Amino acid sequence: MLAQQQHAANLRHRPGSSTQFPAMIRLLPLLLLSAALHAAEPPLPAAPRARELITRLQMQFLEGESGYFGIIGRSPQTVTAGGRDLAAQSQIYYLLTAELPVNYLHWLASDDTHILLEGGPVDYFIFHPDGRAEKVTLGHDLAAGQRPVVAVPGNCWKALRLHPGATHALMANVLSPEWTPDRVKIGAGREFMAKYLGRAPWATEAELRALIGPNRKD
């Protein structure tokens, strides 16, 4: 919780001081995301630990993708990408629960690295720009082929699914460069289906539709 407390402290405005405004401007994309999703009402998790994490990490429902997120912070360092200056990275907590077990299909321009903090396992369905479809499992059972960190390259589509029987999975997600609302797409349609259908044994029409979920475009 130290990072959360420091983040909150940085956002407090002191009368007569202008030193807080640059920090607030740098955090504006994450704050806009938080404000836009604040009113969404997800189903309450049955697991006490999942409810505790949502409360203590100040997590909110992530509308569209589903699951819960909580802001950790944003790097003060910048990089140039697409002709604009962006923070080198942004970080969030992300939570799946038995009630919300799927993070629906979405595309990110940024590299997205997920680190399992507790719970799981979680299957990752990753769709690469060259047409490859890959499935990996985030988890702590290394002997079973699971891995504690999954790094998803930028410009990939992906969806996540919590394993049946698991109560929750808490991840720390690091996006590089930072998340911005114009560098994400949620949902897909015929073009996606045509490109990835049959590209892996699990990439059936039914499975792809399930991963797109309620965000199908056509």
N, C-alpha and C positions, 0 to 999 in steps of 0.2 A: 504493500500500500504506500510505500515511501514515494514512489514515482507519481502516484495519483495525488498525494498531498502536495508535493512540490509543484505539480502541474496546476493545481487549484490555487496555490499561493501566487504563482506567476500571473494569474489572471485577475487578481484583486487590483482595483484601481485605488491609488493613493491620491487624495486631493492635492492639487498643485504640482503633481509630478507627471511628466510626459514619458517617463522611461518605460511604462507598461505598454504603450501603444504599438511599438514595433513588434513586440512578442505577440500581441493579440492579432495583428495583421498577418503575421506568419502562420498563426494557427487558424485563420479564418476558414479555409476549406474544411477542416475537420469539425469546426464549430457549426458550420452550416449544415453538414451531414447530421450532426447530433440533433440540432434544432428541428430539422425537417422530419426526423423519425421519432421525435419525442412522444407524439400523441398516439402512436400505434399501440394496440393492446393485444399481446400474444397470450396463448394459453399458459397458465401458471404451471411450472414444473412440479411433479409429484415428489421428486427427490429433494430432501432437505438441503443437501450439499449444493445442488444446482441453484436453489433459491438463495442460499447464502452467497454464492459467487456473484449472482446478479446484483444483490444488494451491496456487497462490500466493494465490488469493482465498478459499481455505478453503471451497469450495463443496460442497454436499451435494445428493443426489438429492431432487427434489420429488415425493414419492409422490402419486398421484392425478392431478395436473396434468401431471406428467412434466417433464423438463428438470432443470437444476441451479440452485440459488440460493445466495447468500452474503450475510450480513447486512452492511450498511454502517453503519446507525445509526438513530436516532430523535430527532425534534426535542424540545428541552426546552420549547418553547412548547405550549400547550394550546388546544383549541377545544371548544365544546360541540356535540355531535351526538347526536340521539336521546335527549336528557335525560341524557347522561353526558359526562364530561370525557375527551377523547382527545388524544394528541399530534397536533400540527398536521400532521405527516407522518412516514412511515417510509420507508427507502430500502434496496433490495437490489440486488445484481448478479443477473442472470438469464442463463442460457446454454442455447441449443439446439445440438445436434450432429447430424451425419449419422446417427448411431445412434439418437438421440432427437430427431427433427425436429419433433414436434408438442407444443404446449402445449394440452392438451385443454380442452374447453368448461368454463367456470366463470363465476360471477357474483360481482361485488364491489360492496359498498356504497360504497366509496371511489372517488374519481377516481384513475385509474392512468395515469401518464405514462411512456412508454418512450423512452429515448434510446439510439440505436445507437452503441456504442463501437467495435466492429470486426466484420467479417464480414458475414453476410447475403447477399442480402436475405431478408426474412421477410414473409409475407402475414398480415394481421390480418383476422379475420372478426368483425365487431362487430354485435351484435344489440341494438337500442335498445328501451326499454320501450314505445314507440308502435308497434312492429311493423316498423320499418325494419331492413333487413339491409344492411350496408355492408362493402365489402372495400377495404382500403388496404394499401400495401406500404411497410414500413420498409426503407430502403436509402439509398445514397449517390449513386445515379444520378438526379439531379434531372431531367435531360432526359427520362428515361423515366417521369416522374411519381412516382418514389419520394420519400419524405420521411425526413429523419434523426430526426424526433421524431413519435411517435404519441401523442395524448392521448385516452384512453378515458374518457368520463364515468362517474360513479358510477351504479349500478343497471343497468348493461349486462351482458349476457353476451358473452364473447369467447373465441376460440381463435386460436392462432398456428400457422403452418407454415413451416418453413425451406424455401427453394427447393431443388429437386433440384440436385445438383452442388456446393452450398455445404458447406464442412466444419463451419462453426459460425457462430453469431451471439451476440455478447456485448452485453447491454443493461444500462443502469442504470434501475431502475424506482423511481418516486417515487409513493407512495400518500398521498392526502390526503383525510380524516384518516388516521391510521395504520391498518395492517392489524391486525385482531383476528380470532380464530378463529370468532367467532359472526357475523361480517359477510362471510362467503364461502360460496358453494355450489359444489359440484363435481358435474358431470353433470346430465342432464335426461332427460325422457321424452316421453310423448305430447303433453302440453300445449305444450311447447316446439316440437315438430315441427308441431303444428297451427297455431301462431302464426306461424312463420317459413318454412314450406315454400312455395317459389315466390315469396318476397318479393324475390328478385333472380335474375338468370339462372343464377347459380352455386348457388343455394339449393335443390338437388335433394335428394330423400330420401337418396340414396347419400352425398352430400357432408355433409349434416347428421349422418348416422349416423357418418361417419368422424371428424368434429370432436368428437362426443361420445365416441367411442372406447370404452374398456372401462367407462366410467362411466354407461352407459345405465340409467335408473331403472325402466323397464318394457318 
